Amino acid sequence: MHPPELKQLTATQKIRRMPFPSEVVLPLRQHAGKPARLLASRGDHVERGDLLAAADGFMSVPIHASASGRIAELGWWPHPDGSMAEAVRITVDRFSAQLPRPRMVPHWEGLSKEQVVNAVQQAGIVGLGGAAFPAHVKLLPPKDAKIELLLLNGAECEPYLTTDHRLMAEQPERVIYGARIMMHALGVTRCVIGIERNKPDAIEAIRGALPSDADITVQPLTVKYPQGAEKMLIKALTGREVPSGKLPLNVGVIVQNVGTVATIGEVFETGLPLVERVVTITGPGVRKPSNLLMPIGTRLRDALDACGGLTADVSEIIFGGPMMGGAVSDLDTPIIKGITGVVALTPDVARTEPTLPCIRCGRCLDSCPVFLNPSQLGLLAQAGRYEEMEALHLADCMLCGSCSYVCPSNIPLSQMFALGKAGLRKQKVKAAAEAAAAVLKVGAA
């Protein structure tokens, strides 16, 4: 796929720090896996970087205060996924210097693999490319997995977004530092950084920071979508194809986003956990498109105000990019760890045509990067026949939006597949609960 790149609004905008807002809202559910377990209480005074909620199991990460202030509320708050989530609302100290407490910074070369993994988890690091998968899980693959190669994802193929681009161009040393730590933890000796050719300054900056004592290389990539998906990136960089139902580790590869790797480097450089991230605020509906370094939990309205606000004709705001992102319904929704960008669209850009019946043109089949049948899956999704969708390899769908983009009938196929996946999970949870209840009933009898 070759959708318009639309990156010119922010591709040359250097990262700038956003002024601290008057409050931040930190949902306990900011990552794939189990939400964090709340430790803080209403009325507590916290400093930037203090622990608010602990990791609740291996597939979980803690949540830290992103600003110094007082906890004003513990309650339910709008979440970027459209639901309500338990969250901590902090009233930020107006005159605070926002300096974190002094922290011990361990030297990574003297740590064991397990100690590195624990440090990454305790820092609350998740994948910053959008999936928000706990970063430490990728650092601890199964013992029978033979990992040979670390791939760093600098493709950033989603239209409008330039977060990774600016990070690589401005902080290449931190990216390389984080790559060294990941290589040490994984026990691999080779790392390849894939960057699309529409980011020549990032390619040059990373190449200028490459070390002479480690096998870390840069591979420029042809610009296409969705090359940033990890299975697509593996195919482009190594020629290896991840089989259906398998993971990158099954072909000896671990993939990590460059922003995540840079954050790992920052943790071992400063000791500060993940409390801020770079977010691209862009689109024709934003007065001053920017790449902002902002506290995690910044409300959307505050982030937009830091960019001059919205134009009068804005019609839709999306978290993420236009291909894979989701529309926002509440400006008080916080920007969490996995949010890469905010795109404000105007009526001349937003697609508002009505949905029409499928004409079986086959365009969605041609566009699907994993060779599924989106047309058939869409019909099954409409009928709620999720088990049949699973048989047609729904799990392989990466929700890239390519099928929705090319559909002449304007059918929201990607969104229907997301609902299908959620429906399938609910069915499986219900079936498991019913089976457990039946076992208990038999035991009681």
C-alpha positions as CSV (number, residue, x, y, z in Angstrom):
1,M,0.0,0.0,0.0
2,H,1.1,3.6,-0.7
3,P,-1.2,6.0,1.1
4,P,-0.2,9.6,1.1
5,E,2.6,10.2,3.7
6,L,1.4,13.6,4.9
7,K,4.4,13.9,7.2
8,Q,5.5,17.3,6.0
9,L,3.6,19.1,8.8
10,T,6.0,17.8,11.5
11,A,8.9,16.0,9.8
12,T,11.2,19.0,10.4
13,Q,9.7,20.1,13.7
14,K,12.2,19.4,16.5
15,I,11.0,17.8,19.7
16,R,10.0,20.4,22.2
17,R,9.0,19.9,25.8
18,M,5.4,20.7,26.6
19,P,4.8,22.9,29.7
20,F,3.4,20.8,32.6
21,P,-0.4,20.9,32.6
22,S,-2.5,21.6,35.7
23,E,-3.4,18.0,36.1
24,V,-2.6,14.5,34.7
25,V,-4.8,11.4,34.6
26,L,-3.1,8.0,34.8
27,P,-5.2,5.0,33.9
28,L,-4.1,1.7,35.5
29,R,-4.6,0.0,32.2
30,Q,-1.9,1.4,29.9
31,H,-0.5,-1.9,28.5
32,A,-1.3,-5.2,27.0
33,G,-1.9,-7.7,29.9
34,K,-3.2,-7.2,33.4
35,P,-3.7,-3.7,34.7
36,A,-1.4,-2.4,37.4
37,R,-2.4,-2.8,41.1
38,L,-3.2,0.5,42.8
39,L,-0.9,1.4,45.8
40,A,-1.6,5.1,46.2
41,S,-4.3,6.8,48.2
42,R,-6.4,9.9,47.7
43,G,-4.6,12.9,49.2
44,D,-1.1,11.5,48.9
45,H,1.6,13.9,47.7
46,V,3.8,12.3,45.1
47,E,7.0,13.3,43.3
48,R,7.7,12.8,39.6
49,G,8.6,9.1,39.1
50,D,7.1,7.8,42.3
51,L,5.3,4.5,42.2
52,L,1.5,4.7,42.0
53,A,0.5,1.2,41.0
54,A,2.6,-2.0,41.0
55,A,2.9,-4.6,38.3
56,D,0.3,-7.3,38.9
57,G,2.0,-10.4,37.5
58,F,4.6,-11.0,34.7
59,M,2.3,-9.6,31.9
60,S,2.0,-6.3,33.7
61,V,4.0,-3.1,34.4
62,P,3.8,-0.5,37.1
63,I,2.5,3.0,36.7
64,H,4.5,6.0,38.0
65,A,3.6,9.6,38.7
66,S,4.4,11.7,35.7
67,A,4.4,14.9,37.6
68,S,4.8,16.1,41.2
69,G,1.5,16.9,42.9
70,R,-1.3,15.7,45.0
71,I,-3.6,12.8,44.2
72,A,-7.0,14.5,43.9
73,E,-9.2,11.5,42.8
74,L,-9.2,7.7,42.3
75,G,-12.0,6.8,40.0
76,W,-13.2,6.0,36.5
77,W,-12.0,8.1,33.6
78,P,-12.4,8.0,29.8
79,H,-9.8,5.7,28.2
80,P,-8.4,6.0,24.7
81,D,-10.0,2.7,23.7
82,G,-13.4,4.2,24.2
83,S,-14.2,2.5,27.5
84,M,-13.9,3.8,31.1
85,A,-10.9,2.8,33.2
86,E,-9.8,3.1,36.8
87,A,-7.4,6.0,37.0
88,V,-5.4,8.2,39.3
89,R,-5.9,12.0,38.8
90,I,-3.0,14.2,40.1
91,T,-3.3,17.9,40.6
92,V,0.1,19.1,39.5
93,D,2.1,21.4,41.9
94,R,1.9,24.8,40.2
95,F,5.4,26.0,41.1
96,S,7.3,22.7,41.3
97,A,10.5,22.4,39.4
98,Q,9.3,18.8,38.6
99,L,12.7,17.3,39.5
100,P,12.5,13.6,40.2
101,R,13.8,12.0,43.4
102,P,17.5,10.9,43.0
103,R,17.7,7.3,41.9
104,M,20.4,4.7,41.7
105,V,21.3,3.9,38.1
106,P,22.8,0.4,37.7
107,H,25.5,-0.2,35.2
108,W,23.9,-2.6,32.7
109,E,27.1,-4.4,31.8
110,G,27.4,-5.8,35.3
111,L,23.8,-7.0,35.5
112,S,22.5,-10.5,34.7
113,K,19.8,-11.0,32.1
114,E,17.2,-11.4,34.8
115,Q,18.3,-8.2,36.5
116,V,18.0,-6.2,33.2
117,V,14.6,-7.7,32.6
118,N,13.5,-6.8,36.1
119,A,14.8,-3.2,35.8
120,V,12.9,-2.7,32.5
121,Q,9.7,-4.0,34.0
122,Q,10.0,-1.9,37.2
123,A,10.5,1.1,35.0
124,G,7.1,0.5,33.5
125,I,8.3,0.4,29.9
126,V,6.0,-0.8,27.2
127,G,6.2,-0.8,23.4
128,L,5.9,2.8,22.3
129,G,5.0,2.0,18.7
130,G,1.3,1.7,19.6
131,A,0.7,-1.9,20.8
132,A,1.9,-1.1,24.4
133,F,3.2,-4.7,24.9
134,P,5.3,-4.9,28.0
135,A,8.9,-4.5,26.9
136,H,10.4,-6.9,29.5
137,V,8.4,-9.8,28.1
138,K,10.3,-9.6,24.8
139,L,13.6,-9.6,26.7
140,L,12.8,-13.0,28.3
141,P,11.8,-15.4,25.5
142,P,11.2,-19.1,26.2
143,K,14.4,-21.0,26.9
144,D,14.0,-23.2,23.9
145,A,13.8,-20.2,21.6
146,K,17.0,-19.5,19.7
147,I,17.2,-15.8,19.2
148,E,19.8,-14.8,16.7
149,L,18.9,-11.2,15.7
150,L,17.5,-8.0,17.2
151,L,15.5,-5.8,14.7
152,L,14.8,-2.2,15.6
153,N,11.7,-0.8,14.0
154,G,12.2,2.7,12.6
155,A,9.9,2.4,9.7
156,E,7.1,4.6,11.0
157,C,5.0,3.9,7.9
158,E,1.7,5.3,9.4
159,P,0.7,8.6,7.6
160,Y,1.2,11.9,9.5
161,L,3.3,10.5,12.4
162,T,6.9,11.6,12.9
163,T,7.6,10.6,16.5
164,D,10.2,7.9,15.7
165,H,11.7,10.0,12.9
166,R,12.5,13.0,15.1
167,L,13.7,10.7,18.0
168,M,16.2,9.0,15.7
169,A,17.3,12.3,14.1
170,E,17.8,14.0,17.5
171,Q,18.8,11.3,19.9
172,P,20.6,8.6,17.9
173,E,23.1,7.9,20.7
174,R,20.3,7.0,23.1
175,V,18.8,4.6,20.5
176,I,22.2,2.8,20.1
177,Y,22.7,2.7,23.9
178,G,19.3,1.1,24.3
179,A,20.1,-1.4,21.5
180,R,23.3,-2.4,23.4
181,I,21.3,-3.1,26.5
182,M,18.8,-5.2,24.6
183,M,21.5,-7.2,22.9
184,H,23.1,-7.9,26.2
185,A,19.8,-9.1,27.8
186,L,19.0,-11.3,24.8
187,G,22.5,-12.6,24.3
188,V,22.6,-11.7,20.6
189,T,25.5,-10.3,18.8
190,R,23.7,-8.7,15.8
191,C,21.2,-5.9,15.5
192,V,19.7,-4.3,12.4
193,I,17.8,-1.0,12.4
194,G,15.2,-0.7,9.6
195,I,14.4,2.9,8.5
196,E,12.3,3.9,5.5
197,R,14.1,6.0,2.9
198,N,11.7,9.0,3.5
199,K,13.8,9.8,6.6
200,P,17.2,10.5,5.2
201,D,18.3,12.7,8.2
202,A,17.4,9.9,10.6
203,I,19.3,7.3,8.6
204,E,22.3,9.7,8.5
205,A,22.1,10.4,12.3
206,I,21.9,6.7,13.3
207,R,24.7,5.8,10.9
208,G,26.8,8.5,12.5
209,A,26.2,7.0,16.0
210,L,26.9,3.4,15.1
211,P,29.6,1.9,17.3
212,S,32.8,0.2,16.0
213,D,32.7,-2.5,18.7
214,A,29.3,-4.0,18.0
215,D,27.5,-5.4,15.0
216,I,24.7,-2.8,14.7
217,T,23.8,-1.8,11.1
218,V,21.2,0.4,9.4
219,Q,19.1,-0.9,6.5
220,P,17.2,1.7,4.5
221,L,13.8,0.4,3.3
222,T,11.5,1.1,0.4
223,V,8.6,3.3,1.6
224,K,5.4,1.3,1.8
225,Y,2.6,0.4,4.2
226,P,2.3,-1.5,6.6
227,Q,6.0,-2.2,6.7
228,G,6.1,-1.1,10.3
229,A,4.2,-4.2,11.4
230,E,6.8,-6.6,12.9
231,K,6.1,-9.5,10.7
232,M,6.3,-7.3,7.6
233,L,9.5,-5.8,8.9
234,I,11.0,-9.2,9.5
235,K,10.2,-10.2,5.9
236,A,11.7,-7.0,4.5
237,L,14.9,-7.2,6.5
238,T,15.6,-10.9,6.6
239,G,13.5,-12.6,4.1
240,R,12.1,-14.8,6.8
241,E,8.3,-15.4,7.0
242,V,6.7,-15.8,10.4
243,P,4.2,-18.8,10.0
244,S,0.5,-18.3,10.7
245,G,-0.1,-18.4,14.5
246,K,3.5,-18.1,15.3
247,L,5.6,-15.3,16.8
248,P,8.9,-13.5,15.6
249,L,10.8,-15.5,18.1
250,N,9.9,-18.7,16.2
251,V,12.1,-17.5,13.4
252,G,14.9,-16.4,15.7
253,V,14.1,-12.7,15.8
254,I,13.0,-10.1,18.4
255,V,11.5,-6.8,17.1
256,Q,11.4,-3.6,19.1
257,N,10.4,-0.1,18.3
258,V,13.2,2.5,18.3
259,G,11.3,4.7,20.8
260,T,11.0,1.8,23.2
261,V,14.7,1.1,22.9
262,A,15.6,4.7,23.4
263,T,13.5,4.7,26.6
264,I,15.3,1.6,27.9
265,G,18.6,3.5,27.3
266,E,17.2,6.5,29.2
267,V,16.3,4.3,32.2
268,F,19.8,3.0,32.5
269,E,21.2,6.5,31.9
270,T,19.0,8.5,34.3
271,G,17.1,6.0,36.5
272,L,13.8,7.8,35.6
273,P,11.0,5.3,34.8
274,L,8.7,5.8,31.8
275,V,6.8,9.0,32.8
276,E,6.9,11.0,29.5
277,R,7.0,10.3,25.8
278,V,7.1,12.1,22.5
279,V,3.8,12.5,20.7
280,T,3.1,13.9,17.3
281,I,0.2,16.4,17.3
282,T,-0.7,17.1,13.7
283,G,-3.3,17.2,11.0
284,P,-5.0,20.1,9.1
285,G,-7.2,20.7,12.2
286,V,-4.2,21.7,14.4
287,R,-3.0,25.3,14.4
288,K,0.6,24.5,15.2
289,P,1.6,20.9,14.4
290,S,4.4,19.7,16.7
291,N,6.3,16.9,18.2
292,L,5.8,17.3,21.9
293,L,7.6,15.6,24.8
294,M,4.8,15.4,27.4
295,P,4.0,13.8,30.7
296,I,2.1,10.5,30.4
297,G,-1.5,11.2,31.4
298,T,-1.7,14.6,29.8
299,R,-5.3,15.3,28.8
300,L,-6.0,15.7,25.1
301,R,-7.3,19.2,25.5
302,D,-4.1,20.3,27.2
303,A,-1.9,18.8,24.5
304,L,-3.9,20.5,21.8
305,D,-3.7,23.8,23.7
306,A,0.1,23.5,23.7
307,C,-0.1,23.4,19.9
308,G,-2.2,26.5,19.5
309,G,-5.6,24.7,19.7
310,L,-7.9,23.4,17.0
311,T,-9.1,25.2,13.8
312,A,-12.8,26.0,13.7
313,D,-13.6,23.4,11.1
314,V,-12.1,20.3,12.7
315,S,-14.4,17.3,12.4
316,E,-12.6,14.4,13.9
317,I,-9.7,13.7,16.2
318,I,-7.8,10.4,16.1
319,F,-5.4,8.8,18.6
320,G,-2.6,7.2,16.6
321,G,-2.5,7.5,12.8
322,P,-5.4,7.5,10.3
323,M,-4.9,3.9,9.2
324,M,-4.9,2.2,12.6
325,G,-6.0,4.8,15.0
326,G,-9.3,5.3,16.7
327,A,-11.5,8.4,17.0
328,V,-11.7,10.2,20.3
329,S,-15.0,11.3,21.8
330,D,-13.9,13.2,24.9
331,L,-11.2,15.9,25.1
332,D,-10.5,14.9,28.7
333,T,-9.2,11.5,27.5
334,P,-5.5,11.2,28.7
335,I,-2.6,10.4,26.4
336,I,-1.2,7.1,27.7
337,K,2.0,5.2,27.1
338,G,1.0,3.6,23.8
339,I,-0.3,6.8,22.1
340,T,2.1,7.7,19.3
341,G,0.2,10.7,17.9
342,V,-2.9,12.8,17.7
343,V,-4.3,13.7,14.3
344,A,-7.0,16.3,13.9
345,L,-8.9,16.0,10.6
346,T,-11.1,18.5,8.7
347,P,-14.2,17.6,6.6
348,D,-12.2,17.8,3.4
349,V,-9.9,15.0,4.6
350,A,-12.1,12.9,6.9
351,R,-14.0,10.1,5.0
352,T,-17.7,10.6,5.6
353,E,-19.3,8.7,2.8
354,P,-22.1,6.2,3.8
355,T,-21.4,2.5,4.0
356,L,-22.7,0.6,1.0
357,P,-23.0,-3.2,0.3
358,C,-20.0,-5.2,-0.6
359,I,-19.6,-5.5,-4.4
360,R,-17.0,-8.3,-4.2
361,C,-14.5,-6.3,-6.2
362,G,-11.6,-8.1,-4.6
363,R,-9.6,-4.9,-3.8
364,C,-9.4,-5.9,-0.1
365,L,-7.9,-9.3,-1.0
366,D,-5.2,-7.6,-3.1
367,S,-4.4,-5.2,-0.3
368,C,-4.2,-7.6,2.6
369,P,-0.5,-8.0,3.6
370,V,-1.2,-11.4,5.2
371,F,-3.4,-12.8,2.4
372,L,-6.7,-13.0,4.3
373,N,-10.1,-12.7,2.8
374,P,-11.4,-9.4,4.3
375,S,-14.7,-9.5,2.4
376,Q,-15.7,-12.9,3.8
377,L,-14.5,-12.0,7.3
378,G,-16.5,-8.8,7.1
379,L,-19.7,-10.7,6.3
380,L,-19.1,-13.1,9.1
381,A,-18.4,-10.2,11.5
382,Q,-21.7,-8.6,10.6
383,A,-23.5,-11.9,11.4
384,G,-21.6,-12.3,14.7
385,R,-20.1,-15.7,13.6
386,Y,-16.8,-15.2,15.4
387,E,-15.9,-18.9,15.5
388,E,-15.9,-19.1,11.7
389,M,-13.8,-15.9,11.6
390,E,-11.3,-17.7,13.8
391,A,-11.2,-20.6,11.3
392,L,-10.4,-18.1,8.6
393,H,-7.3,-16.9,10.5
394,L,-8.7,-13.8,12.1
395,A,-5.8,-14.0,14.6
396,D,-3.4,-13.2,11.8
397,C,-5.1,-9.9,11.1
398,M,-2.9,-7.0,12.3
399,L,-5.8,-4.4,12.0
400,C,-3.6,-2.4,9.6
401,G,-6.6,-0.9,7.9
402,S,-5.5,-1.5,4.3
403,C,-8.7,-3.3,3.4
404,S,-10.8,-0.4,4.8
405,Y,-8.7,2.1,2.9
406,V,-9.2,0.6,-0.5
407,C,-12.9,-0.5,-0.1
408,P,-15.0,1.4,-2.6
409,S,-18.1,0.7,-0.5
410,N,-16.6,2.4,2.5
411,I,-17.0,-0.7,4.7
412,P,-15.1,-0.3,8.0
413,L,-13.6,-3.8,7.7
414,S,-10.7,-3.2,10.1
415,Q,-13.0,-1.9,12.9
416,M,-15.3,-4.9,12.3
417,F,-12.4,-7.3,12.7
418,A,-11.4,-5.6,16.0
419,L,-14.9,-6.1,17.3
420,G,-14.8,-9.7,16.1
421,K,-11.6,-10.3,18.0
422,A,-13.1,-8.8,21.1
423,G,-16.3,-10.8,20.7
424,L,-14.2,-14.0,20.3
425,R,-12.3,-13.3,23.5
426,K,-15.6,-12.7,25.4
427,Q,-16.9,-16.0,24.1
428,K,-13.9,-17.9,25.2
429,V,-13.9,-16.3,28.6
430,K,-17.6,-17.1,29.0
431,A,-17.0,-20.7,27.9
432,A,-14.1,-21.1,30.3
433,A,-16.2,-19.7,33.2
434,E,-19.1,-22.0,32.4
435,A,-16.8,-25.1,32.2
436,A,-15.3,-24.1,35.6
437,A,-18.7,-23.7,37.1
438,A,-19.8,-27.1,35.8
439,V,-16.7,-28.7,37.4
440,L,-17.5,-27.1,40.7
441,K,-21.1,-28.2,40.5
442,V,-20.1,-31.8,39.8
443,G,-17.6,-31.7,42.7
444,A,-20.2,-30.3,45.1
445,A,-22.6,-33.1,44.1
